[in-house]
Amino acid sequence: MNINLTVKWKSDYETEWKCEDICVEDNESSFYRGIAEKLLVVDFPGELKAESPYGDVLYSVRQRGTYWRNSEKVPSMYVTKKYDSVYGLKPSTYSPVYMTCVSPGADRYGYGNYKFYQMAVEDGEIKVNYGRIGADEGEMFGKRSTSYDDTTLYWIRYYEKLSKLYKDKSDIFYTPVRQKTQHKAEPSDSNTVRFELFSKLAKYADKAVNDTLENVDITEGMIAESRRIYNRLCKQQSVDDFNDVLLELFAVSPRKVRSLNSLLAKTKFDFPAITDREESLILAMEGSVVHNDKEPEKDEIEVYIANAKQTEKVLEIRLTIPVAFIYLNLP
């Protein structure tokens, strides 16, 4: 069942209300989300309210602090509820959200915005984790937690964050988590070289991921989206466009880094090294999780000494370790 409600908003400097009639489902989440969406068009300080057959609600939209946008400080929105007479809506569930804010050199320290905001409803409360991506709990700007006992504020907090350059990456971070390799299997035949090589490669992939990425579970969505964005990255021609796409990649493969600027391209001559770095990380993400706890099948890895031409090919891509050509048939 759907219900109609009228949403109104105005700034403190206006005398007339702007208004819009909207239709939403008659449950708590849909009702309050329909209202909260209008925060993206409200000039603040101001007010936002809604009138419906189930009752009325009024919010105060004010400034609380500032945030960095394009290297400039701008007012930060904060919403409080002034009254709420709404009654009789159907109970509803709230899907968890994971949001990121990524922009270079935008904060007072020149490190760039690199933040996350994770929110879910648990035991009748809104539970929130937030902080700088890659910073451990207890460090400056590291992970912090808070909660709200009014679940009707869920979408209010969500659209507040959208107004501050955050983007919703829930579809990336909440897709199924791939099973990580355990590296415990023992070889069942005499080909111990093949088995040992397989195990070492998997462990190197795990180490590359753990050394570079923030401590998050790698999901199917993260790997697929990282690969998609990487393919776009390789097609960019200008430094600005290249860095814009690279920032998108940082949002879906969060890494431990103090300054985002240190990872960006300064000239076109930086493109090859950066694309190599990002492809290696994606391959490591894939390699660290694609195998379960088992010995590789005989047709999964083929090992033989590289000939002169193959050795020269490897050296062209600046590998300085002893070489063997390895073929992996990944599932």
Phi, psi and omega per residue, in radians:
M1 nan 2.375 3.116
N2 -1.844 2.693 3.092
I3 -2.284 2.681 3.106
N4 -1.798 2.416 3.048
L5 -2.476 2.745 3.119
T6 -1.888 2.150 3.118
V7 -1.824 2.305 -3.115
K8 -2.243 2.584 3.097
W9 -2.684 2.669 3.056
K10 -2.838 2.707 3.046
S11 -1.505 2.915 3.115
D12 -1.153 -0.261 -3.098
Y13 -1.693 0.047 3.133
E14 -1.941 2.660 3.135
T15 -1.788 -0.418 -3.098
E16 -1.926 2.518 3.113
W17 -1.434 2.400 2.886
K18 -1.490 2.581 -3.093
C19 -2.551 2.754 3.106
E20 -2.644 2.332 3.055
D21 -1.563 2.265 -3.134
I22 -2.276 2.797 3.121
C23 -2.087 2.234 -3.111
V24 -2.354 2.893 3.038
E25 -1.270 2.701 -3.045
D26 -1.527 0.875 3.034
N27 -2.231 2.839 -2.998
E28 -1.035 -0.840 -3.070
S29 -1.098 -0.861 -3.114
S30 -1.116 -0.703 -3.119
F31 -1.065 -0.926 -3.056
Y32 -1.334 -0.430 3.068
R33 -1.211 -0.704 3.107
G34 -1.005 -0.625 3.100
I35 -1.297 -0.825 -3.051
A36 -1.072 -0.527 3.138
E37 -0.978 -0.492 -3.092
K38 -1.315 -0.132 3.072
L39 -1.078 -0.431 -3.123
L40 -1.261 -0.202 3.125
V41 -2.066 0.020 -3.123
V42 -1.429 2.276 2.974
D43 -1.521 2.259 -3.102
F44 -2.097 2.709 0.119
P45 -1.176 2.492 -3.123
G46 -3.015 -2.848 -3.116
E47 -2.398 2.695 3.099
L48 -2.353 2.307 -3.140
K49 -2.521 2.869 3.117
A50 -2.473 2.522 3.107
E51 -2.140 2.320 -3.072
S52 -2.642 2.911 3.070
P53 -1.090 -0.350 -3.139
Y54 -1.567 -0.089 -3.107
G55 2.232 -3.125 -3.069
D56 -2.072 2.771 3.096
V57 -2.501 2.495 -3.113
L58 -2.326 2.322 3.128
Y59 -2.097 2.547 2.982
S60 -1.741 2.234 -3.115
V61 -1.955 1.958 -3.028
R62 -2.263 3.011 3.033
Q63 -1.574 2.346 2.963
R64 -2.364 1.713 -3.118
G65 1.390 -2.882 -3.139
T66 -2.418 2.914 2.996
Y67 -2.475 2.950 -3.051
W68 -1.697 2.208 3.060
R69 -2.321 2.067 -3.125
N70 0.910 0.800 3.081
S71 1.154 0.314 3.082
E72 -2.208 2.528 3.055
K73 -1.366 2.293 3.088
V74 -2.305 2.748 -3.104
P75 -1.083 2.489 3.130
S76 -1.814 2.275 -3.082
M77 -1.354 2.443 2.992
Y78 -2.495 2.307 -3.015
V79 -2.010 2.367 3.016
T80 -2.211 2.649 3.141
K81 -1.570 2.239 3.122
K82 -1.575 -0.723 2.989
Y83 -2.774 2.779 -3.114
D84 -2.663 1.915 3.132
S85 -1.848 0.201 -3.089
V86 -1.210 2.335 -3.110
Y87 -2.606 2.469 3.016
G88 1.760 0.039 3.090
L89 -1.225 2.631 3.097
K90 -1.218 2.463 3.042
P91 -1.089 2.696 -3.131
S92 -2.618 2.880 3.078
T93 -1.724 2.769 3.117
Y94 -2.112 2.182 3.101
S95 -1.275 2.410 3.105
P96 -1.121 2.617 3.135
V97 -2.206 2.580 3.054
Y98 -2.298 2.066 -3.061
M99 -2.099 2.606 3.097
T100 -2.279 2.654 3.061
C101 -2.255 1.995 -3.052
V102 -2.270 2.051 3.045
S103 -2.744 2.446 -3.014
P104 -1.426 2.551 2.962
G105 0.902 0.539 -2.985
A106 -1.710 -0.246 -3.063
D107 -1.734 3.124 -3.040
R108 -1.147 -0.414 -3.115
Y109 -1.635 -0.118 -3.124
G110 1.379 0.188 -3.132
Y111 -1.412 -0.434 -3.086
G112 1.655 2.645 3.029
N113 -1.252 2.189 3.089
Y114 -2.607 1.326 -2.933
K115 -2.188 2.759 3.053
F116 -2.249 2.748 3.097
Y117 -2.518 1.978 -3.046
Q118 -2.031 2.256 -3.014
M119 -2.450 2.429 3.106
A120 -2.707 2.723 3.057
V121 -1.696 2.141 3.126
E122 -2.411 2.288 3.100
D123 0.927 0.692 3.074
G124 1.344 0.175 3.125
E125 -2.232 2.710 3.005
I126 -1.531 2.061 3.114
K127 -1.786 2.288 -3.058
V128 -2.251 2.333 2.914
N129 -2.063 2.424 -3.112
Y130 -2.695 2.878 3.097
G131 2.637 -2.912 3.133
R132 -1.498 2.316 3.112
I133 -1.072 2.300 3.090
G134 1.556 -0.216 3.107
A135 -1.550 2.264 -3.129
D136 -1.281 2.732 3.085
E137 -1.043 2.300 -3.103
G138 1.760 -0.396 3.069
E139 -1.388 2.885 3.056
M140 -1.025 2.256 -3.123
F141 1.128 0.261 3.125
G142 -1.274 -3.102 -3.060
K143 -1.002 2.309 3.054
R144 -2.267 2.870 -3.110
S145 -2.362 2.618 3.029
T146 -2.664 3.075 3.136
S147 -2.659 2.767 3.077
Y148 -2.294 2.389 -3.090
D149 -1.552 0.012 -3.140
D150 -1.941 1.791 -3.079
T151 -1.168 -0.326 3.134
T152 -1.211 -0.166 3.082
L153 -1.527 0.017 -3.035
Y154 -0.974 -0.932 -3.089
W155 -1.339 -0.396 3.016
I156 -1.066 -0.853 3.130
R157 -1.129 -0.626 3.140
Y158 -1.092 -0.866 -3.091
Y159 -1.318 -0.427 2.942
E160 -0.984 -0.817 -3.108
K161 -1.167 -0.689 3.086
L162 -1.044 -0.576 3.135
S163 -1.231 -0.245 -3.097
K164 -1.919 0.504 3.044
L165 1.412 0.060 3.067
Y166 -1.249 2.622 3.068
K167 -2.195 2.494 -3.116
D168 -1.378 2.054 3.110
K169 -2.020 0.434 -3.088
S170 -1.030 -0.653 -3.102
D171 -1.185 -0.334 3.102
I172 -1.524 -0.814 -3.009
F173 -1.508 -0.236 -3.132
Y174 -1.970 0.317 2.972
T175 -1.380 2.953 -3.084
P176 -0.976 2.447 3.113
V177 -1.471 2.255 3.117
R178 -1.275 2.561 3.117
Q179 -1.277 2.185 3.138
K180 -1.379 2.675 3.109
T181 -1.196 2.434 3.115
Q182 -1.754 -0.399 3.094
H183 1.029 0.724 -3.111
K184 -1.971 -0.172 -3.050
A185 -1.176 2.663 3.089
E186 -1.916 2.556 3.139
P187 -1.143 2.437 -3.108
S188 -1.748 -0.038 3.121
D189 -2.409 -2.964 -3.028
S190 -1.424 -0.112 -3.076
N191 -1.466 1.177 -3.107
T192 -1.213 -0.471 3.122
V193 -1.093 -0.806 3.119
R194 -1.051 -0.793 -3.122
F195 -1.134 -0.795 -3.114
E196 -1.109 -0.678 3.117
L197 -1.128 -0.768 3.103
F198 -0.996 -0.827 -3.101
S199 -1.128 -0.729 -3.136
K200 -1.142 -0.722 3.127
L201 -1.084 -0.734 3.123
A202 -1.126 -0.695 3.130
K203 -1.187 -0.677 3.086
Y204 -1.093 -0.666 3.107
A205 -1.115 -0.773 3.096
D206 -1.026 -0.788 -3.104
K207 -1.118 -0.733 3.127
A208 -1.060 -0.713 3.119
V209 -1.190 -0.821 -3.088
N210 -1.153 -0.590 -3.141
D211 -1.307 -0.438 -3.011
T212 -1.847 -0.812 -3.033
L213 -1.496 2.667 2.980
E214 -1.081 2.752 -3.074
N215 -1.300 1.398 3.096
V216 -2.254 2.720 3.036
D217 -1.255 2.329 3.123
I218 -1.420 2.157 -3.101
T219 -1.860 2.852 3.055
E220 -1.000 -0.705 -3.119
G221 -1.137 -0.679 3.120
M222 -1.079 -0.777 -3.110
I223 -1.180 -0.801 -3.114
A224 -1.129 -0.760 -3.131
E225 -1.215 -0.664 3.091
S226 -1.051 -0.767 3.128
R227 -1.126 -0.719 -3.138
R228 -1.107 -0.803 -3.129
I229 -1.190 -0.657 3.106
Y230 -1.040 -0.726 3.118
N231 -1.071 -0.656 3.064
R232 -1.186 -0.691 -3.123
L233 -0.990 -0.730 -3.083
C234 -1.180 -0.252 -3.097
K235 -1.685 -0.074 -3.052
Q236 -1.350 2.556 -3.066
Q237 -1.942 -0.490 -3.115
S238 -1.865 2.729 -3.125
V239 -1.097 -0.746 -3.126
D240 -1.092 -0.816 3.139
D241 -1.138 -0.693 3.128
F242 -1.050 -0.824 -3.117
N243 -1.198 -0.591 3.089
D244 -1.068 -0.776 3.128
V245 -1.228 -0.629 3.116
L246 -1.085 -0.658 3.091
L247 -1.128 -0.627 3.049
E248 -1.072 -0.671 3.133
L249 -1.162 -0.689 3.109
F250 -1.082 -0.508 -3.108
A251 -1.237 -0.475 -3.081
V252 -1.872 -0.164 3.011
S253 -2.253 1.277 -3.007
P254 -1.080 2.321 -3.071
R255 -2.234 2.870 -3.130
K256 -1.486 1.867 -3.110
V257 -2.673 2.450 3.137
R258 -1.397 -0.743 -3.099
S259 -2.228 2.108 3.082
L260 -1.083 -0.598 -3.093
N261 -1.015 -0.523 -3.100
S262 -1.207 -0.287 -3.111
L263 -1.740 -0.087 -3.067
L264 -1.578 2.827 3.117
A265 -1.392 2.389 3.046
K266 -1.680 -0.613 3.096
T267 -2.447 3.018 3.103
K268 -1.131 -0.399 3.128
F269 -1.179 -0.282 3.103
D270 -1.423 -0.263 -3.029
F271 -0.981 -0.865 -3.054
P272 -1.057 -0.779 -3.118
A273 -1.123 -0.666 -3.124
I274 -1.237 -0.748 3.124
T275 -1.155 -0.614 3.055
D276 -1.093 -0.784 3.135
R277 -1.043 -0.800 -3.082
E278 -1.258 -0.656 3.095
E279 -1.145 -0.689 3.116
S280 -1.079 -0.678 3.133
L281 -1.172 -0.735 3.122
I282 -1.111 -0.747 3.096
L283 -1.078 -0.672 3.111
A284 -1.168 -0.681 3.083
M285 -1.036 -0.794 3.131
E286 -1.153 -0.779 -3.076
G287 -1.217 -0.440 -3.100
S288 -1.362 -0.234 -3.022
V289 -2.267 -0.155 -3.005
V290 -1.345 -0.360 -3.105
H291 -1.812 2.377 3.009
N292 -1.461 -3.046 -3.095
D293 -1.337 1.482 -3.093
K294 -2.757 2.817 3.039
E295 -1.373 2.471 3.094
P296 -1.108 2.488 3.061
E297 -1.233 2.803 -3.059
K298 -1.088 -0.517 -3.104
D299 -1.598 0.103 3.134
E300 -1.506 -0.581 -3.114
I301 -2.311 2.279 3.040
E302 -2.113 2.197 -3.060
V303 -2.085 2.274 3.006
Y304 -2.743 2.821 -3.115
I305 -1.236 2.326 -3.129
A306 -1.231 2.495 3.035
N307 -1.448 3.131 -3.037
A308 -1.059 -0.736 -3.122
K309 -1.144 -0.733 3.134
Q310 -1.178 -0.678 3.095
T311 -1.084 -0.755 3.116
E312 -1.072 -0.669 3.135
K313 -1.097 -0.757 3.128
V314 -1.136 -0.741 -3.132
L315 -1.117 -0.477 3.103
E316 -1.109 -0.483 3.136
I317 -1.757 0.417 2.921
R318 1.131 0.572 2.984
L319 -1.553 2.320 -3.075
T320 -2.045 0.285 3.121
I321 -1.734 2.795 3.047
P322 -0.973 2.473 -2.939
V323 -2.008 2.541 2.920
A324 -2.535 2.465 3.107
F325 -1.406 2.263 -3.045
I326 -2.171 2.255 3.136
Y327 -1.987 2.122 3.135
L328 -1.954 2.136 3.012
N329 -1.695 1.580 -3.054
L330 -1.378 2.530 3.140
P331 -1.217 nan nan
